[in-house]
Amino acid sequence: VQRAAVFAAPGVCTASLCVWSRLAMPGSEGPVGQRVVRNAWRVIFGSLAILLVLAVARDEVARVVFPAYAAMLLAGGAVWGESGLALRRLVRAWSLFGPLVFEYKVFTWWARYCSLTDEQKSMAYRRLHEKYAPLVFSLLAEQGGVFVKIGQLLSLLPEGVLPDQFTKELKKLQNACPPREGSEVRRLVSDSLGRPLEEVFSHFEDSPLGSASIGQVHKARVAADGREVVVKVQYPEVSRTVELDFTTCEWVVWFLDKTRVEEVRQTKTYYIKELDFGMEAATLHRVHTNLRGPFPAVRVPEPILQLCTPTVLVMTFISGSSLLDSIMQMADTIAKARGQTVDQLIAEFTQSAGAEQAAEAPLDSPSSGWSALRSKLAGLVPSLPNGAKVQLLLRALSVSNAACNTFVALYNGSVARLGASPMAPRKALPAFSPTELSYAIWRVHGHQLLVDGIFSTDPHPGNIVVGDGADELGLIDFGQVCELRLETRVTFARLLLALAAEDDMCIARRHADLGYRTQNMSMELLALTARMKYGDASVLRVKAFRQYRELSAADPVLSHAGDEGLGRAERMINVLRGTSLVLGVPYAHGPTTVWLDMAQALVSENECLCDPYGDDFYEVLDEECVFADCCAVLDLSDDSPKTGIHFRQ
């Protein structure tokens, strides 16, 4: 029976895939449908592997059946999906990653058993990096979708995590998303809405406002009421290939570094959620409603729910420019004043950064020259705070621009009228105050996390819009959001209060409340980790990082149980730290300063809230355990009995 099943499995599964592709069942192109197809392919490849082994072992039937099934597999792939799209992507990916993994693994094994010097190893690895880095970039850019997204994330890793050759190539993916033709986008919108585009929009710009790995954004005007809107359109092949693409990525990562597989799976979970534009529309509506009262000056797009579908999102247009573009404009103005390009300006300040300054730089500072650029500009007036220095520089440049534009207006109104070529005025510099803007960004996101319980996990400068006015702030792109339960928010608020009070014992206890577990429950490690994740950014220095590595080596981290949204909250805090850093105020704002009143109010309103996870959640250590040094048995909440959790002091 087992032999018959092996011989029949490839034929049955291939035929089933052909039938499945023709049925076009609702949802068959989504993640669930892709999972069914993926499991069928696993059965096919597993059975073929067994047949190949039997054929090599001179099984007469297998030697006939295996070639026949191999030919049928190719035929089935040709009719599955859009001319075998998924199969072609799989073959294309492994045609590169297969040799890449093989060659790196073989050299690693050879270097382990051969007496190669460090210099020989370095040269050999450099040749491999230079060989494969351009090929990996070409593959990711060609495949698009998930591959581009993962490549973009890898390009943002801190310096030294990836070889320099790969980092240099992957950074090209930040601008490697060419937009689709306007006619194709119009067709996609019409198909998704179920009616001609002209009936819905009186105006639709074919040139996109921007494009990304999963789709692109266009400006339009609603025919019914004349409102200016933004139309976000998803590429059709993304949802059809996401499961297979992530499976390929998981296998590649498993071969290279098994400890990173779980990170790929978590990325997959949030990426799939990002593909559901209907969910994003509902989230936008909630966030817009939540912030409209307490933050009337903060603009959030309002979705036009009747025009939203799983692949098309229509929302009101937020005028202004992104914070990232505004910062680039400021750098461009400074560079022109010095007769340089922006890249030359950054390179100059990067080279001039001293080794001592670099050693004490925050860990989350960018690896590029932006940090050094900000420090150099702030150093123009050493006696002032950083935020004041940047603001002073902005005002000086604004006055210079105003004087220049006054001359241009006089020239164009006089000499230019006599036949001379008119002069172009300078663009106005951003009108915001870096310190005030940084505070407002932290404030609104703290409200989302602590008060509303639903927050964006990706508030980078490209997703923040600044208007012409000094107090105009807009938030866009809510594809990556997370919700925190009330119990978790209250516990997190208690941790923030403990961090502000700088009470290590209380910090360790509150961090344990959130589910953080180590082997020995070292109080010093729990407190330090909490400071690095949720405390003031000034703690993020090389010294603290080295201390963390030493403590975690002696007391390994077992789990980060509890609400999985805590990891997304940590990500949001790190992104906000980076945004404040770029604005020139890296240490002025943070959870333990801007969010304290909200944390205190949340705790006061929920004083009677019992422990969120129950007594069974906590690991009870051996109460007879005797430490060489002092141990403390701590309560896990103010009104709970002692639990037997020990913190090593």
N, C-alpha and C positions, 0 to 999 in steps of 0.2 A: 504493500500500500504506500509506504513512504517513497519507494523508488518511482512508483507511478505518479505520485504527487509532484516529485521533483521534475519529471519529464513533462508533465502537463502544465505546471505553473506558469512558465514563460508564455505559452500560447494563450492560456486563459486570461492572464493579466493584460497581455498586449491587445487582445480582442476587446477586453473590457475598457481599456483606455480609448480605443478607437470609438466604441459606442458612446462612452462618456463625453468625448469631445463633440459628438454630433447631437447629443440630447440638449445641450445648452440649458441645463437646469438653473433655476434662480439661485444665485450665490455660488455657483460652481467656479467662478473666477476669483472668489475671495479666498481668505486664509483657510477656511474649512475645506473647500473644494480642493485647494492645493495640497492640503494634508492627505486627503484621500489619494490623490494622484501620486504624491511622494511615496506613500506606503506601498502602492502598487509597483512603483519602480524599484523599491527596495527588494520586493519579492522576486522581481524579474532578474535583477543583477545577482541576488543571492543564489537563485536557481541556476543561472548561467555559470556562475563560479563553480558550483558543484559539478555541473555537466562538463566543464572544461577539465576539471581534475579527473573525472571518469574517462574523458576522451584521451587524456595523456596516459592514463593507466590502461589503454588499449581496450576499453569497453566498446564493442562494435556498434551498439545502438547509439551510444553517446557520440561516437565519432561521426555519425550521420545526422543526428538530431541537432547537435550544437551549431554547425554551420547554417543549418536551415533556420534555427531560431535567431541567430545573429543577423541573417538577412531580413527576417521578419521584424526584428527589432528596429532596424533602420527604416523599414517601410512604415511601421507603426509610428515612429517618431516624425515622419514626414507629414502625417495627417493629424498628429496630435497638436492642438493649439493652432497658432497662426504659422503654418508651414514649418512646424517643429521649432518654434521660437525658444521654448524652454530647454529642449534638448540641445539646440545649437549653443545656447548660453552656457549650459553645463559643460559641453565638450570644449568650448572656447576657453572657459575659465581653467579647466584642468589641464589643457594643453600647455598652459604656462605654469600654474601652481604645482602640477605634478613634478616636472623637472626641477623647479625651484626648491621644493621641499626635499627632493631626493638629493640634489647636489649639496645643499646646506647640511643635511643630516650625514651624508657620507663624509664630508670634510670634518664635521664635528667629531665623528667616531675616529677618523684617521688621526686628527690632532690629539685626541685623548691617548691613543696608544703609540704614537710616534713622537720622538723627541724633537719637536719643533720649538724654536725660540719664539718669544713673544713677538718679535719683529716679523718673523716668517708668518705667524698666524695673522698678524695685523695686515700684512700685505696681501695674503691670500683672501681674507675676508673683504678687503677693500676692492679687490678685483671682482668678487662675487657681487658686492653691492653695486659697483659701477655697471656690471653686466645686466642685473635684473631690475634695478630701480627704474630706468626708462621704460622697460617692458611692462612693469606693473602699472606705471602711470598710464600708458597707452591702453592697457586692458580695462582699467577702471573707468577711464574717460569714454571708451568705446561702449562698455556695457551700460553705463549710466545707472540710474535708480539707486538701489541699495549700495552698490559698489562705490559710487561717487560719495554717498553719504558717509560710509565708513572711512573712505580715504580722506574726506574732509576732517572727520573727527581725529584720525591718526595724525594729520598734519598739525593739529593744535596741541599735541602732547608736548610736555616740557622737553627742553634740549637735553639730549643724551639718552632718551628712552628708545628712540629709533636711530639707526645709522644716519649720518648727515646726508648721504646720497639719497636715501629714501625720503627724508623730511623735505629736502629741496624739491624733489619731483612731486611729492604729494601736495605741497603748497600750491602748485599750479591748478589743482582741482578746485580751489576757491573761486576761480573764474573760468572753470571748464564746463559750464552748463549752458551751451548755446540754446537760444529760444527756438520754439517751433514757428512755422509759418502762420501768419494770421488767419489764412483760409482754413488751415487744419484746426486751429483753436476754435474758430467760429463753428465748425462742424461738430466738434466735441461738445461745445456748450449747447447747441441745438439738440443734439442727440440726448444729452443728459436732462435737459428741461422738457423734452418731448414736444417742442414747437419751434417754429423759425425764430432765429435770434432777433430778427428785425421787429417781431411782435413784442419782444420783451424790452429791448434797449433801443432808444432812439439814436444813440451814438455809441460806437464801440471802437476803441483804438486798437488797431492791429499791432502797433509797436508795444511790447510789454513794458511794464514798470520794472520788472525783474523776473529772473528765472532761477529755478533751483533744481535739485535732483529729482523731485517728485512732480513738479509742475511749474506753472508760471502765472503771473499776475497781470491783469489788464485793467485799464480805467474805462469806465462806461457811464452812461446816463440812462436811468430807468424811464421807459416810455410813459408809464402811468402817472408819475408825479414829478418827473424831472430831476430827481435826486442824483447827485454824483456818487457813484459807487465804485468799488474795486471788485473785480471778478477773479477769483482764484480757481484755476483749472488744473485738474490732476491728469497726468499722462496715463493713457489706458493700460499700457503694458506693465506699469509698476505693480498694481495689485495682483496681476497674473503671475508675476515672477518673484514676488517677495519671499515666499516660503522656500523655493528652490535656491534663490540667491543666498539667503541666510544659512541654509543647510550647507552650501558650498563653503561659506565663510567659516562656519563652525568646524568643518573638517580640516580646513587649512590651519586654523588657529590651534586645533587639537594636535596636529602634527608638529607645529612650531613651539607652542607653549600651552600645555594642558590647563594651567592655572587660569588662563584668560577666557576659557570657553564660556563660563557663566556670565562674564561681562557682555559677550556677544549675544547671549540669550536675553539678557535684560534689555540690551539695545533693541533687539528684535521686538520685544513686547511693546516698548514705547513707540517704535517706528510704525508698527501696525496700527496703533491707536491714532497716530498722526495722519494716517491715510483716510480715516473716517471723517470727512468734512461735515457730515451731519452732526457728529459729536462735537466738533469744533464750533459749529454754529450755536449749539445749545450752551456750550461753555462761554462763548462770547456774550450771549444774552445774559447769562448769570453774572459775569464779571461786570458788564456794562451797568446792570441794575444795581449791583452791590456798591460800586464806586461812585455812582451818580450823586448820591447824597453827601457822603463824607468828603469826597474829593471832586467838587464841581469843576475845578480847573483842569483835571486830568481827563483827557479824551481817550475813549476806547471805542473802536468800531462797533456799530450796531448791526447785527445780521438782518438781512431781509429774509426772514424764515420761509416765506412762501416761494422764494426763488432758490433756496438751498437744496442740494441733493448730496448723496454720498461722494460725488466727484466734482461738484461745482459749489463754491462758496461765494455768496454775494453779500457784501457789507458796505457800510457807508465809508466814504473817503475821508481820510485824515490828512489835512494839508500840513506842509512843513517838510523838513529834511531830517534824515536819520542823524542821530548823535554821532555815529561813525563818520558820516559825510561831513558834518560840521567840524569835527576834529581834524579831518584830512584837509579841509579848507583852511583852517588856521595854520596847519603845518605848511601848506603850500604857499600861503602868504609870507610866512617867515622865510621860507627857502628862497622865494623870489627876491625878497629884500636883501638877501645875502648873495644873490646871483648863483643859486644852486638849484638842483632838483630835490624833491622830497627824499628820494633814496640816498642822495649824497649827504643831505643834512642828517638823516638817521645814522648813516655809516660814520660820519664824523663824530657824532656824539657817542656812538657805540665804542669807537676806538679810544675815545678820551676818558671813558669810564675807568676809574682806578680799580685795581684788584681788591683792595680793602672794601671799597663800596660795594663791589659785586658780591663779596663774601657775606655781607650783612644785608643784602637785598631780600625782600620778602619772597617766599617760595612761589607765590602765585603771580609774581610779576612776569610780564611777557618776556620771551627770550630774545625778542628783537630790540631795536634801539629806542623803542617808545619810552621805556622807563628812564633811560639815560637822557633822552630828549627833554622829558618833563623836568627831571632834576636840574638840567642845565638851564632851562628857562627859569625855573624857580630860583636858581642860584643868582640870578641877576640882582635880586634884592635880598640879601641873606638875612636881614633883620626881621623880615615879615613872615607870617605863616605861609605855607605852601599855597593854600587856596587864594589868599590875598595877592600873592605874587602872580599867579595865573590870571586873576581878574585884572590886576594892574596892567599886565601885558596886553590882554584883550582890549582894554580901554585905550591904551596907547596906540595900538594898531587901528582901532576904530576911528580915533581922532585923525590919524594919518590918512586913512581912507577917505574920511569926510573932506579933509583939506584937498586931497587929490581930486575928488569928484567935483568939488566946487570949481577948481581950475578947469576940469574937463567941460563942465557946463558952460563956463564963460567962453572957452575956446570954441566949442561947438556952436555957440550962439553968435559968434563974431567971425573968427578967421575961417571956420568951416563953411560959412555961408558964402564966402568969397571964392570957394572952389577947392579949398584944402580938404584933405581926407579927415573925416570926423574921428574923434578918439572914443574908445569904449570906456565906460566908467568901471571902476572896481566893484566887485561884488561886496555886499554888506557882510561883515563878520557876524558870527553867532551873537545873539543878544543876551544869552543866559549867563547867570552867575554860576561858575562851577561848583562852589560850595553849596549854594541854595539848591541847585539841581540835584547834586548828589544826595542831599538830605531828603528832597522830595521823592526821589526814586526809592531810597531805603524805606521811607515812611509808607508809601503806597503798597509796596510789596510786603512789608510787615503786617499791614492791615489785612491783605489778602490771606496771609498764612495764619495769623493768630485769631483774627475776628471772623473772616468769612470761611476759612478752612479750605479754600480752593485758590491755587496760585499758579502762575507761570513759572516753569523751571528753567527758562532760557531768556532772561532779561538782559541780553548783551546789547552793546551800543547800536547794533544794526536793527534791533527791534524796539528802539526808543526813538520817538519823533519829537523834535523841538521845533516850535513855530517861530514866527517873527517876533512875538512878544516875549518879554523876559520870563513870564510865568507860564508859558504855554508848554504843556507836556502831553505827549501821546504815547500809548502802548499798543503795539500791534503783534500779530502772530501768536495765537494761543493754541497752536497745534500740540505743544508739549505742556500739559498741565497735570496737576496732581491734587488730590484731596486728602486732608488729614482729619481723622476722627476727633471729636471733642475731647475725649479722654487723653489722646496723644498730645493735642494742643495744650491742654492744661499742664501735663507733665513737662512738656517742652518749655512752657512759660516758667515753671518752677526752676528748671535748669538755668534759664537766662537770669533769673533773679539771683541764683547762687553764683553764677559767673560774675555778675556785677558786684556782689559782695566779696568776691575773691576768697571764698571759704572752700578749701580743697576737700574737706570731709563732706560737706554738703554737695559740692559739685559731683564727687564720685558717687554719692548716693543717688542723686537725680539722674546721672548718666546711666546707672544701673536700672533705674526705673524705666528708662527707655529701651531696655533690653540688651545693653552692651555687656558682653561677657568675655572674660579672659580666664586663663587657666587658674591663676592664683588670686584673681580679683585685686590686683595691686591698686591701692588708692591713688598713688602717684601717676600711674599709667592712665587710669580712668579720668582723672582730673585733667591731665595734659591733653589727652585725646579730645575731650570735650572743648577745651580752650581752642585747639587747632581747628576743630570743625565749626564751632558756633560762637567763639569768643571774638575778642578784638583782633584785628588783622596784624597788629604789631607783634603778636606772638609768633607769626609765621616767618621765622628766621632759621638760618642753617643750624644754629645751636639747638633750637627746639626740635628740629627734624632729626638731628643726630641723637638727641636724648630719647626721642620716641623709638627710634630703631633699636637702641640699646635696651630700653624697657620692654618692648614687644618681643625681642629675642629671648629675654629671660622669662617673660610671661606672655606666651602666645595668645593672640585673640582667637576665641572660639567661635563666636557668632555675633551678629548684630541683629538680634531678634526684635520683635515688636512690629510696629507699623512700617511697611516698606516705603511709605512716603517720606520717612525721615531721610533716606538717601537722596531723594529729590530735593528736599529742603536744604540739605547740605550743598547740593549742586547749585541751587539758586543763590545761596549765600556767597559761594565762591565766585559766581559770575558777577554778583553785585560788588564784591570786593575789587574785582578786576575793572569794573566800570568806574568806580571811585578812583582807582589808581590812575586810569587814563585821564580823568578829570583833574588830577593833581591834588586830590585830598584822600590819600590811601588810608589814613588812620583816624580821620575825624568822625567817621560814621560807621555804625555796625549794629548788630543785634543787641549788644549789651549797652548801647547808648540810645539809639533812636527808638527801639522797641520796648523799652522798659515800662513805660506807663501803660501800654497795651497789655504787656505780660502781667503787670500787677492787677489791672482791672479784670483780666480773664481769670486769674487765680482767686480773686476776691469774690467774683460772681459764682464760682464753682467750688467753694470751700468744702462743701459736703460731698463732693464727688469722690467715690471710693476708688481704690486701685484699679486701673483699667484692665489689667490682665488676670487678676486673681492670684491667690497664693500658689497655685500649681505652676504658674508660669516660671517662677524663679527656681534656679538650681540651688538646692540646699546642700551646702558643703558639710563635711564631717565636723560636728561640733567639738569633737575631741582633738581636732587638729591643733597642734602646738607650734607656733612660729618662734623662730629664734629672736625675733624682735617683737615690738608691740603690735597686737591685733585689736581691732575694734569690731564689735558686732553692732550693725547700724539698723535703725528702722528704715523701711522703704517708703514710708509716708508718715506724716506728722501724727496721725491717730491710729496707726496700725501696730500690732504686736511685733516683737522681734522675730526675724525670719531665719537667722542662722547663716546669713551671707557675711563672709569675712572679707575685710579689706586689709591688705598688708600695707602698713605704713612705712 
